[in-house]
């Protein structure tokens, strides 16, 4: 078991390392733009932003705006970022802020630039601005992908898509992104013709020639007889990838809107199923490690599918942050809505305790999900 673990977690190749870097850059952009939503609404509502950082850990570069006083930081660990607002944690009292103002004689800092001094509606707009930024970004990504790389058509390509666990294709060593060149020495004019050949070959070994990273390879796979819509067909266990067709700017708007709506609906449905049937769907949960595995596989399919994945992750960040869970944007929004309904705010000490507790629980869940991802790598499970 230890040997298997060391093998699974060994140093990645140069190609794999490059994919990890691309994924981390993509994830950082999504998170930083999320924080950018908070930043823009905070400044628009007159809230002082003490720090706006790209990355975490020790600061490598820092620039302080002479006008706003905001510290713009580039930190050592380029994963995500944060936006720290004045009074965001609820610990800065009005008296303390008055003292800070008097101590900074000659500065233009106002006494009402505290997050807590703003109306509930203004604070609510700042809190939800992050998730909204993720949704706007996802739509923009779908739009750019449609006009630059195309949208999925009704035709099927000859690329191997997502592999089903323990399928004949996976056992034979096929990987997502492999390009099928020929089956039994015969080439095909389209992916649809290739699928028909596989469907008609239940129980018959197929000699598949495929190309991976420019190298031609060969493998023998036997399709398994499976009932599909009342018919018995042969399946080797992968989901086909559609071909992509570029569209114009005008058509790209409704296309991007449809892609966004379908992805958002699918994710919300998935969360509902996870909450209502946690045992059945717990195995589908993935964290950053699982996302990186998926992203690495999608990079082999081209920028069109990869941008679609980036948009899906952006939507997931927005949806997840709207959950009414302490320490998340949705949890903070719940306290603000409660204040609007009660006519008075919840005591800062109590709210802070809830958020700290929630953050601790969130960290435990992240560790659990990371363990789940690593276990899937070690045991060879998981979609990819």
Order of alpha helices (4+ residues) and beta strands (2+ residues): alpha-alpha-beta-beta-alpha-alpha-beta-alpha-beta-alpha-beta-beta-beta-beta-beta-alpha-alpha-alpha-alpha-alpha-alpha
